[in-house]
Amino acid sequence: MNRITNHLEQIDLIGKLADLKNAHYQNALMVSALIEVLVEKGIITAQDIATMSSSLDAAFTPATPYPADPTP
């Protein structure tokens, strides 16, 4: 592979990463806004959110830890 192609691929990857970072920010902003509105309207409480977050975190956390990195 020549250097120009490699550099263009790196630039493309950086652009994709920037797009993902922006999408993540927008999604986090939307979730925060939804939570605030639901709490303000009395539909859910902050404790409901904390409880559900803990439950989901436990459900998606592997039961066994990842093996240690074998490389020194």
BABANU-643147 format. One line per 4 residues: for each residue y, x, z of N, C-alpha, C, O, CB. Coordinates in nm, 4 decimals. Atoms other than C-alpha are relative to their C-alpha. Glycine has a CB too. Example, Ala and Ser with C-alpha at 12.3 -4.5 7.8 and 13.67 -1.06 7.14 Angstrom:
<atoms>
-0.1190/0.0890/0.0000/-0.4500/1.2300/0.7800/0.1200/0.0900/0.0000/0.1181/0.1936/0.0665/0.0027/-0.0992/0.1246 ~ -0.1190/-0.0820/-0.0060/-0.1060/1.3670/0.7140/0.1090/-0.0770/0.0730/0.2198/-0.0261/0.0899/0.0462/0.0414/-0.1415 $
</atoms>
This chain:
<atoms>
-0.1167/0.0849/0.0000/0.0000/0.0000/0.0000/0.1235/0.0899/0.0000/0.1317/0.1871/0.0751/-0.0005/-0.0969/0.1223 ~ -0.1188/-0.0847/0.0031/0.3379/0.1398/-0.0889/0.0978/-0.0400/0.1098/0.0851/-0.1463/0.1707/0.0680/-0.0079/-0.1371 ~ -0.0921/0.0190/-0.1122/0.6237/0.1663/0.1569/0.0892/-0.1217/-0.0180/0.1214/-0.1898/0.0793/0.0856/0.1230/0.0180 ~ -0.0893/0.1139/0.0230/0.8424/-0.0974/-0.0072/-0.0699/-0.1300/0.0382/-0.0120/-0.2140/0.1069/0.0459/-0.0049/-0.1477 $
0.0747/0.1205/-0.0337/0.5745/-0.3643/0.0206/-0.0172/-0.0107/0.1513/0.0001/-0.1182/0.2087/-0.1372/-0.0002/-0.0700 ~ 0.0185/0.0010/-0.1445/0.5050/-0.2649/0.3803/0.1290/-0.0404/0.0708/0.1250/-0.1191/0.1654/-0.0467/0.1374/0.0490 ~ -0.1281/0.0340/-0.0624/0.8749/-0.2875/0.4699/0.0339/-0.1468/-0.0230/0.0839/-0.2141/0.0672/0.1124/0.0895/-0.0551 ~ -0.0274/0.1400/0.0285/0.9089/-0.6243/0.2974/-0.0881/-0.0913/0.0849/-0.0434/-0.1965/0.1305/-0.0212/-0.0290/-0.1486 $
0.0886/0.0782/-0.0862/0.6085/-0.7538/0.4893/0.0506/0.0007/0.1436/0.0435/-0.1009/0.2127/-0.1435/0.0549/-0.0060 ~ -0.0546/-0.0073/-0.1354/0.7640/-0.6329/0.8128/0.1235/-0.0882/0.0140/0.1404/-0.1551/0.1159/0.0345/0.1448/0.0359 ~ -0.1196/0.0842/-0.0028/1.0934/-0.8060/0.7284/-0.0403/-0.1467/0.0013/0.0184/-0.2271/0.0736/0.0915/0.0300/-0.1210 ~ 0.0493/0.1370/0.0033/0.9029/-1.1246/0.6457/-0.0546/-0.0403/0.1366/-0.0283/-0.1508/0.1841/-0.1085/-0.0158/-0.1078 $
0.0563/0.0278/-0.1321/0.7168/-1.1042/0.9772/0.1098/-0.0174/0.1047/0.1007/-0.1057/0.1899/-0.0948/0.1126/0.0419 ~ -0.1129/0.0113/-0.0933/1.0412/-1.0508/1.1693/0.0706/-0.1339/-0.0193/0.1088/-0.1993/0.0777/0.1001/0.1171/-0.0200 ~ -0.0622/0.1300/0.0282/1.1909/-1.3550/0.9954/-0.0817/-0.1151/0.0545/-0.0268/-0.2096/0.1112/0.0192/-0.0179/-0.1491 ~ 0.0871/0.1051/-0.0520/0.8906/-1.5676/1.0849/0.0055/-0.0048/0.1528/0.0054/-0.1124/0.2125/-0.1447/0.0221/-0.0472 $
-0.0102/-0.0054/-0.1460/0.9112/-1.4509/1.4450/0.1313/-0.0622/0.0472/0.1333/-0.1348/0.1467/-0.0108/0.1455/0.0495 ~ -0.1295/0.0590/-0.0355/1.2803/-1.5444/1.4579/-0.0047/-0.1521/-0.0145/0.0501/-0.2240/0.0689/0.1125/0.0587/-0.0884 ~ 0.0134/0.1446/0.0189/1.1970/-1.8901/1.3189/-0.0804/-0.0634/0.1135/-0.0450/-0.1701/0.1638/-0.0669/-0.0301/-0.1350 ~ 0.0814/0.0513/-0.1105/0.9264/-1.9376/1.5829/0.0785/-0.0017/0.1302/0.0673/-0.0955/0.2092/-0.1266/0.0840/0.0165 $
-0.0804/-0.0079/-0.1216/1.1647/-1.8272/1.8568/0.1004/-0.1154/0.0043/0.1213/-0.1756/0.1096/0.0734/0.1358/0.0080 ~ -0.0951/0.1103/0.0069/1.4211/-2.0831/1.7419/-0.0707/-0.1339/0.0214/-0.0195/-0.2199/0.0932/0.0730/0.0008/-0.1352 ~ 0.0756/0.1241/-0.0172/1.1588/-2.3593/1.7195/-0.0407/-0.0176/0.1464/-0.0345/-0.1281/0.2003/-0.1250/-0.0006/-0.0911 ~ 0.0377/0.0058/-0.1417/1.0391/-2.2739/2.0711/0.1199/-0.0422/0.0847/0.1062/-0.1257/0.1741/-0.0541/0.1371/0.0479 $
-0.1214/0.0359/-0.0742/1.3958/-2.2958/2.2030/0.0315/-0.1482/-0.0182/0.0599/-0.2184/0.0788/0.1199/0.0862/-0.0463 ~ -0.0307/0.1403/0.0276/1.4527/-2.6317/2.0325/-0.0984/-0.0930/0.0707/-0.0587/-0.1956/0.1260/-0.0022/-0.0261/-0.1509 ~ 0.1010/0.0817/-0.0684/1.1245/-2.7702/2.1697/0.0213/-0.0013/0.1508/0.0106/-0.1065/0.2138/-0.1401/0.0514/-0.0317 ~ -0.0247/-0.0077/-0.1439/1.2004/-2.6487/2.5226/0.1231/-0.0820/0.0377/0.1245/-0.1484/0.1414/0.0179/0.1465/0.0442 $
-0.1213/0.0774/-0.0242/1.5468/-2.8035/2.5014/-0.0304/-0.1494/-0.0039/0.0175/-0.2247/0.0808/0.1083/0.0354/-0.1033 ~ 0.0348/0.1413/0.0125/1.4023/-3.1373/2.3871/-0.0829/-0.0472/0.1197/-0.0583/-0.1553/0.1732/-0.0768/-0.0244/-0.1306 ~ 0.0829/0.0369/-0.1149/1.1396/-3.1419/2.6636/0.0865/-0.0099/0.1260/0.0713/-0.1032/0.2048/-0.1143/0.1031/0.0205 ~ -0.0888/0.0030/-0.1176/1.4040/-3.0602/2.9254/0.0878/-0.1243/-0.0015/0.1066/-0.1886/0.1018/0.0881/0.1263/0.0047 $
-0.0849/0.1188/0.0105/1.6302/-3.3371/2.7975/-0.0799/-0.1265/0.0302/-0.0322/-0.2148/0.1014/0.0628/-0.0091/-0.1401 ~ 0.0844/0.1170/-0.0270/1.3448/-3.5895/2.8007/-0.0322/-0.0136/0.1485/-0.0269/-0.1233/0.2041/-0.1295/0.0088/-0.0802 ~ 0.0300/0.0034/-0.1436/1.2494/-3.4956/3.1558/0.1214/-0.0469/0.0782/0.1089/-0.1315/0.1667/-0.0451/0.1387/0.0498 ~ -0.1223/0.0388/-0.0707/1.6096/-3.5281/3.2737/0.0277/-0.1490/-0.0138/0.0626/-0.2151/0.0841/0.1189/0.0797/-0.0522 $
-0.0261/0.1419/0.0227/1.6480/-3.8726/3.1157/-0.1009/-0.0856/0.0768/-0.0634/-0.1843/0.1401/-0.0055/-0.0327/-0.1509 ~ 0.1030/0.0766/-0.0704/1.3172/-3.9974/3.2573/0.0213/0.0008/0.1515/0.0009/-0.1008/0.2179/-0.1381/0.0557/-0.0328 ~ -0.0268/-0.0085/-0.1443/1.4059/-3.8743/3.6069/0.1244/-0.0823/0.0347/0.1242/-0.1560/0.1333/0.0188/0.1486/0.0442 ~ -0.1227/0.0754/-0.0263/1.7588/-4.0199/3.5878/-0.0235/-0.1504/-0.0037/0.0381/-0.2243/0.0731/0.1071/0.0375/-0.1008 $
0.0289/0.1432/0.0114/1.6181/-4.3600/3.4842/-0.1017/-0.0466/0.1029/-0.1322/-0.1656/0.1107/-0.0504/-0.0321/-0.1393 ~ 0.0949/0.0362/-0.1036/1.3691/-4.3500/3.7696/-0.1399/-0.0297/-0.0520/-0.2208/-0.0899/0.0187/0.0507/-0.1177/0.0740 ~ 0.1319/0.0245/0.0584/1.0683/-4.3631/3.5379/-0.1031/0.0958/0.0582/-0.2177/0.0577/0.0821/0.0051/0.0141/-0.1530 ~ 0.0852/-0.0999/-0.0634/0.9210/-4.0434/3.6820/0.0834/0.0748/0.1029/0.2060/0.0642/0.1053/-0.0611/0.0982/-0.1052 $
-0.0718/-0.0820/-0.0980/1.0077/-3.8107/3.9677/-0.0239/0.1478/-0.0322/-0.1131/0.1834/-0.1092/-0.0461/-0.0336/0.1463 ~ 0.0185/-0.1439/0.0175/1.0464/-3.4362/3.9786/-0.1369/0.0414/0.0539/-0.1998/0.1330/0.0010/0.1128/0.0790/0.0712 ~ 0.1324/-0.0295/-0.0556/0.7313/-3.4330/4.1937/-0.1099/-0.0362/-0.0991/-0.2095/0.0354/-0.1092/-0.0212/-0.0758/0.1321 ~ 0.0969/0.0372/0.1037/0.5411/-3.6171/3.9169/-0.0129/0.1116/-0.1037/-0.1231/0.1470/-0.1456/0.0419/-0.1322/-0.0686 $
-0.0002/-0.1078/0.0994/0.6422/-3.3437/3.6739/-0.0699/0.1232/0.0566/-0.1528/0.1839/-0.0113/0.1449/0.0352/-0.0430 ~ 0.0612/-0.1183/-0.0616/0.5434/-3.0651/3.9147/-0.1505/-0.0171/0.0136/-0.2265/0.0759/-0.0132/0.0622/0.0273/0.1374 ~ 0.1435/0.0262/-0.0159/0.2063/-3.2267/3.9857/-0.0726/0.0080/-0.1334/-0.1779/0.0711/-0.1436/-0.0227/-0.1374/0.0633 ~ 0.0632/-0.0014/0.1316/0.1268/-3.2814/3.6182/-0.0001/0.1412/-0.0584/-0.0978/0.1818/-0.1214/0.0719/-0.0970/-0.0952 $
-0.0056/-0.1377/0.0492/0.2390/-2.9286/3.5306/-0.1092/0.0850/0.0632/-0.1755/0.1633/-0.0048/0.1374/0.0615/0.0284 ~ 0.1054/-0.0748/-0.0690/0.0065/-2.7848/3.7922/-0.1382/-0.0387/-0.0505/-0.2240/0.0474/-0.0701/0.0083/-0.0232/0.1506 ~ 0.1289/0.0468/0.0505/-0.2822/-3.0000/3.6699/-0.0292/0.0552/-0.1389/-0.1393/0.1028/-0.1664/-0.0034/-0.1522/-0.0030 ~ 0.0194/-0.0502/0.1365/-0.2312/-2.9016/3.3080/-0.0204/0.1512/-0.0011/-0.1029/0.2027/-0.0766/0.1199/-0.0371/-0.0882 $
0.0154/-0.1451/-0.0077/-0.1920/-2.5349/3.3983/-0.1409/0.0361/0.0445/-0.2027/0.1271/-0.0108/0.1034/0.0605/0.0961 ~ 0.1355/-0.0264/-0.0487/-0.5191/-2.5437/3.5914/-0.1033/-0.0324/-0.1071/-0.2028/0.0388/-0.1209/-0.0284/-0.0814/0.1272 ~ 0.0952/0.0404/0.1037/-0.6950/-2.7230/3.3048/-0.0054/0.1010/-0.1144/-0.1109/0.1204/-0.1748/0.0367/-0.1377/-0.0544 ~ -0.0041/-0.0925/0.1120/-0.5840/-2.4654/3.0484/-0.0150/0.1466/0.0402/-0.0128/0.2346/-0.0459/0.1277/-0.0179/-0.0739 $
0.0204/-0.1366/-0.0466/-0.6344/-2.1553/3.2637/-0.1491/0.0300/-0.0017/-0.2285/-0.0466/0.0531/0.0595/0.0206/0.1425 ~ 0.1435/-0.0311/0.0040/-0.9658/-1.9832/3.1953/-0.0584/0.0145/0.1408/0.0071/0.0659/0.2314/-0.0241/0.1290/-0.0800 ~ 0.0665/-0.0078/-0.1302/-1.2141/-2.0068/3.4828/-0.0282/0.1447/0.0382/-0.0205/0.1816/0.1554/-0.1306/-0.0804/-0.0014 ~ 0.0250/-0.1417/-0.0267/-1.2997/-1.6399/3.4490/0.1138/0.0808/-0.0594/0.1599/0.0509/-0.1696/-0.1374/0.0458/-0.0584 $
-0.1105/-0.0803/0.0535/-1.0303/-1.3788/3.4060/-0.0460/0.0792/-0.1217/-0.1646/0.1065/-0.1402/0.0555/0.0955/0.1079 ~ 0.0306/-0.0825/0.1164/-1.0102/-1.1819/3.0873/-0.0523/0.1355/0.0469/-0.0085/0.1864/0.1501/0.1255/0.0174/-0.0905 ~ 0.0486/-0.1332/-0.0403/-1.2035/-0.8549/3.1002/0.1123/0.1025/-0.0060/0.2075/0.0877/-0.0826/-0.1171/0.0450/-0.0900 ~ -0.1010/-0.1051/-0.0022/-1.0022/-0.5459/3.1763/0.0038/0.0700/-0.1351/-0.0965/0.0780/-0.2059/-0.0283/0.1015/0.1132 $
-0.0168/-0.0728/0.1254/-0.8639/-0.3531/2.8823/-0.0840/0.1267/0.0051/-0.0631/0.2098/0.0934/0.1496/0.0338/-0.0259 ~ 0.0869/-0.1164/-0.0050/-1.1298/-0.0925/2.7997/0.0681/0.1305/-0.0412/0.0162/0.2390/-0.0149/-0.1178/-0.0232/-0.0870 ~ -0.0689/-0.1214/0.0419/-0.8765/0.1485/2.6520/0.0765/0.0585/0.1164/0.1380/-0.0157/0.1930/0.0945/-0.0281/-0.1173 ~ -0.0709/-0.0625/-0.1135/-0.7315/0.4000/2.8970/0.1489/-0.0014/-0.0164/0.2211/0.0473/0.0705/-0.0452/0.1416/0.0186 $
</atoms>
